Amino acid sequence: MILYRLRCERDHDFESWFRDSSAYDDQKARGLVTCPACGSVKVEKAIMAPALGRGTRKFAAEPAEPVAEAPPASVPAVAAPAAPVALMGEAEQKLRAMLRAVREHVVAHSDYVGPDFASHARRMHEGEEEPRPIYGEASPAEVRALIEDEIEVLPLPVLPDERN
């Protein structure tokens, strides 16, 4: 297995494991390597620092002769590793893009009411508050009560990369 640091066309850095370098090349050619942040398939390998072994216990147990340490080389700052890349087919990529678009539309065209979602939805249903599109949080019990009272609610789609 080999770990590659990757970067998309929008400069999002992330890492992914591959069986070997030819597996990376094959998956990239088939459009299966995508950026977890933006979904772009225009991904390239980024510069990585080599992983160096620390030696074995045998060597650690032996007395070592003093060695003058070289000053640390100037290493450019690297972004924290991103979530692993999920390999997905074209159909799943399109589905995720549609779900992301739905979520972005709701967020852009609705009022965020936070944890008071259930009470706002109930007041609008009962005519105590002007109806408007809202989104927020509600517990499963609150959602169940809204549905039982025939108050329409829908969960916002959550994509796997939003949970990481």
ChimeraX attribute file (.defattr): number of C-alpha atoms within 10 A of each C-alpha:
attribute: neighborCount
match mode: 1-to-1
recipient: residues
	/A:1	9
	/A:2	11
	/A:3	14
	/A:4	19
	/A:5	17
	/A:6	23
	/A:7	20
	/A:8	22
	/A:9	13
	/A:10	12
	/A:11	10
	/A:12	16
	/A:13	23
	/A:14	24
	/A:15	19
	/A:16	18
	/A:17	15
	/A:18	14
	/A:19	10
	/A:20	12
	/A:21	13
	/A:22	10
	/A:23	14
	/A:24	20
	/A:25	12
	/A:26	12
	/A:27	14
	/A:28	16
	/A:29	11
	/A:30	12
	/A:31	16
	/A:32	18
	/A:33	26
	/A:34	23
	/A:35	26
	/A:36	21
	/A:37	16
	/A:38	13
	/A:39	16
	/A:40	17
	/A:41	17
	/A:42	14
	/A:43	21
	/A:44	15
	/A:45	14
	/A:46	13
	/A:47	11
	/A:48	11
	/A:49	7
	/A:50	6
	/A:51	6
	/A:52	6
	/A:53	6
	/A:54	8
	/A:55	8
	/A:56	8
	/A:57	8
	/A:58	7
	/A:59	10
	/A:60	10
	/A:61	8
	/A:62	8
	/A:63	7
	/A:64	8
	/A:65	6
	/A:66	6
	/A:67	6
	/A:68	6
	/A:69	6
	/A:70	6
	/A:71	6
	/A:72	6
	/A:73	6
	/A:74	6
	/A:75	7
	/A:76	6
	/A:77	6
	/A:78	9
	/A:79	9
	/A:80	9
	/A:81	12
	/A:82	18
	/A:83	17
	/A:84	14
	/A:85	19
	/A:86	14
	/A:87	14
	/A:88	13
	/A:89	12
	/A:90	12
	/A:91	9
	/A:92	11
	/A:93	16
	/A:94	13
	/A:95	11
	/A:96	17
	/A:97	15
	/A:98	13
	/A:99	16
	/A:100	16
	/A:101	13
	/A:102	14
	/A:103	16
	/A:104	13
	/A:105	11
	/A:106	15
	/A:107	16
	/A:108	10
	/A:109	12
	/A:110	13
	/A:111	13
	/A:112	16
	/A:113	15
	/A:114	13
	/A:115	13
	/A:116	13
	/A:117	19
	/A:118	22
	/A:119	14
	/A:120	21
	/A:121	21
	/A:122	18
	/A:123	13
	/A:124	15
	/A:125	17
	/A:126	12
	/A:127	9
	/A:128	10
	/A:129	12
	/A:130	10
	/A:131	13
	/A:132	11
	/A:133	11
	/A:134	16
	/A:135	23
	/A:136	17
	/A:137	15
	/A:138	17
	/A:139	11
	/A:140	9
	/A:141	9
	/A:142	14
	/A:143	19
	/A:144	14
	/A:145	14
	/A:146	19
	/A:147	13
	/A:148	10
	/A:149	11
	/A:150	11
	/A:151	16
	/A:152	12
	/A:153	14
	/A:154	8
	/A:155	11
	/A:156	15
	/A:157	14
	/A:158	12
	/A:159	13
	/A:160	10
	/A:161	13
	/A:162	9
	/A:163	7
	/A:164	8
